[in-house]
Amino acid sequence: MYKDLLIYLLRNYNRSYRFIPPLFTYLIFIGMFYTYKPNPVMGSFAVTSVLSFIVTAWICYSFMQSESPVQEEITLLHLRNPAKYYIGLLIAIVLMSLILLIVAMAYPIVGDYFDRPVGSEDILVGLLSHLGLSFLGIAIAVFFTGKFVSRPSVSIGGILIVITLSFCQGAISSQLSPSLEWLTWILPPTFHSMNLLMNYERYSGAEIVWLLMVPFIYSFIILTIYIQCMRRK
Amino acid sequence: MEDMIRLEHISKDFDQRAVLQDVTLSIGQNETIALIGANGSGKSTLLRIICGLIRPSSGKIHSTLDKEMRISYVPERFPKIRLTPQEYLLSMGRIQGLNKDFLNRRIKELMEQFGLTEARNKRMNLFSKGMLQKVNIMQAVLAQPDLLVLDEPLSGLDAASQQDLLRLLQEMKRQNITMILTCHESILLNELADRVISLQQGRVVLNNIQGQKSYVIIHFKLPHDVSTLSMEQLGGAEKLEKVDGTYRLHVESEFSDKALLTILNSSGSVCSVTPAEHKQWIASDSFIS
């Protein structure tokens, strides 16, 4: 159903070469991060998941800018379904972020950079945390693209501020009175995912499942709002 | 004629600047409308509202187009995409749901028609303005649209390509495709448009429909001492030309008898009377907002 749209969007993005800066930044960072070994499994996944979050936000921003506004109008008219177009756009960005996921998971396992053998639970948690944080990256970047913010400096600044605030969620939460603590839930739950991986042994099974799901739930809500906004524009 | 789209009192503001003001117009089924006006008069904005790409700031749009109907749009400035025309057109066709075999045939046919066959596998970011404009038009006519919207379609095209495009659009008109276009060139107005709407500073200032008028050209001689004033002042007289000592009077057919009588009463002699037809734009008040 989305195959032809995805082929077009991915081909158009790849020919724009806008993927090179984020992808190479990611690859260089991963290469440098695993220079020394051994590394803790979950601690390493925490770092690479956070990096996936930042780089996917970057990819999302550059992906959304790769199709000119005029061409976007042509594509929308041919497609006759704005929701389908924006869902296709998000799927294409997720597909791009899968490259990051594969690299982040496969490189240390194949290169034997961990301090212990990696089990199926590690792989599952690693996959879900990387993917979840990539979704979060997309969710925050979509509202800073040209459709909402016309000046690139404001967009990039806005994305960086939200990323920073999402890392400080724990600290902000402790500073606020209990009645206002709910305000931190507006921020992307990056801190909670990071905290889970850094202190994996301290969490119960139910907490692990919930905290792995939270980024997907948060992203789903934000991206649904985004698609509804775009349909009305 | 049934209306396909009717705009009522449409206004559009960008950054508190009024681009369109109180525009009321209708587009009938199978009708071809030309929008004319100076740069910045709001033509492109009006086209984008008609396509549904932007919403008006105020006013109502009544449309009989449903979600399954095809609107094809030829924007004024086509972007320099890094795909080849073959890749691009195939993608645009496929996302419309067109069959791959049909598309390959159609793309080949259009490439030949617009003389782009040799460039079909070259990336479009290296194309000239004219070549890009051809691809722009091709993407809009891959399948038969229900409404074809063209913003300055002749822009950047050489004379031969302009004729090719005109033929293509005339063919589409024969297939009863509704069209609305903006243009500065008289060729599209005279050869294609059923109605001309003139915009000035975001307002409709003139709404003309095209009609045929019958004329006769009376070729006559007059004695040197007789004035032509009475012929020039005749009802229905369009123009009086002096050619090698003789005169040619262009007059509406219904006034030809009176014109001939005036010439004969002025001691003139009629050399020939030739019927002729002219296309003429007739003002229509009913659409002016």
Chai-1 contact restraints between the chains, C-beta under 6 A:
chainA,res_idxA,chainB,res_idxB,connection_type,confidence,min_distance_angstrom,max_distance_angstrom,comment,restraint_id
A,D4,B,R94,contact,1.0,0.0,6.0,A-B,restraint_1
A,D4,B,I95,contact,1.0,0.0,6.0,A-B,restraint_2
A,L5,B,I95,contact,1.0,0.0,6.0,A-B,restraint_3
A,Y8,B,S91,contact,1.0,0.0,6.0,A-B,restraint_4
A,R15,B,R82,contact,1.0,0.0,6.0,A-B,restraint_5
A,S68,B,P79,contact,1.0,0.0,6.0,A-B,restraint_6
A,V70,B,P75,contact,1.0,0.0,6.0,A-B,restraint_7
A,V70,B,P79,contact,1.0,0.0,6.0,A-B,restraint_8
A,Q71,B,P79,contact,1.0,0.0,6.0,A-B,restraint_9
A,E73,B,L53,contact,1.0,0.0,6.0,A-B,restraint_10
A,L77,B,I71,contact,1.0,0.0,6.0,A-B,restraint_11
A,L77,B,Y73,contact,1.0,0.0,6.0,A-B,restraint_12
A,H78,B,M92,contact,1.0,0.0,6.0,A-B,restraint_13
A,H78,B,I95,contact,1.0,0.0,6.0,A-B,restraint_14
A,H78,B,Q96,contact,1.0,0.0,6.0,A-B,restraint_15
A,L79,B,I95,contact,1.0,0.0,6.0,A-B,restraint_16
A,R80,B,K67,contact,1.0,0.0,6.0,A-B,restraint_17
